[in-house]
Amino acid sequence: MPAWICRTCANQHTDTAEPPPSCAICEDPRQYVGWEGQRWATLDELEAEGHACDIRPLEPGLYGVGVTPQLAIGQRGLLVITGAGNVLWDVPGYIDDAAIATVRGLGGIDAVSASHPHFYGAMVEWAHAFDAAIVLPAADREWVQRPDPAVRHYEDTAHLAPGVTLVRCGGHFDGSAVLHWTGGAGGAGVLLSGDTLTVVQDRDWISIMWSYPNLVPLDPSTIRDVLGRVDALAFDRVYGGWWGRVVRRGAKEKVRRSIERYLRMIESEATGGGEA
């Protein structure tokens, strides 16, 4: 039986003879159902349509893993190579034999994780291909659309490989997380943030929201909590969830000033300060 992939969010669902009636990820108000209604695909159908994995080196020890032509919302994953265990982050909704061969040549995958449920993709397929663990926050347990014995849950932090740690920040989802890689950026440290902290068009800034497609902000208290959790980490670079969405240097200060700017705007509106 096929494991159905939502064409809007690329989340793979449980194997069933017929597609599910709906995608819970897309029906949640943080996401959306495509304008053409709920549509499904299988890996075989996507392959027949010409989809292929696109794996590119980004910096020493880091590779991007995307899909071409674009699938669903177009996120690209990230593969961290440590020499003592590799981690796939923000999983694409597609996998093919060429990608499996390429990743095996890089040492395989020991753990799979993601910033939030919109980027769970075909995580079970990727994990099975490499006999890897899927490590997800317990806070987002309800959003796993394809349960599997490979899934393990953590509370606030989890160490996946030497110098590679999951940190739950909350915000976009209760379990929204970043992956902290101490060896990245020449040893200055990197955050892989997906949409927990999204890198915006002006790549000197990030944003944080409850819903990005529907433009719904978070409350100030939650935003401050997210800032406190990432501010405790050492990093100089942030990789967001799409090709090119990277704050290349000075990222810790840029994250702080971005969130402080955001707070000024929403709090001044609440107190009437915006009219002064």
Buried (B, 14 or more C-beta within 10 A) or exposed (E): EBBBBBBBBBBBBBEEEEBBEEBBBBEBEBBBBBEEEBEBBBBEBBBEEEBBBBBEEBBEBBBBBBBEEEBBBBBBBBBBBBEEBBBBBBBBBBBBEEBBEBBEEBBBBBBBBBBBBBBBBBBBBBBBBBEBBBBBBEBBEEBBBBEEEBBEBBEBEBBBBEBBBBBBBBBBBBBBBBBBBBBBBEEBBBBBBBBBBBBBEEBBBBBBBBBBEEEEBBEEEBBBBBBEBBEEBEBBBBBBBBBEBBBBEEBBEBBBBBBEEBBEEBEEEEEEEEEE
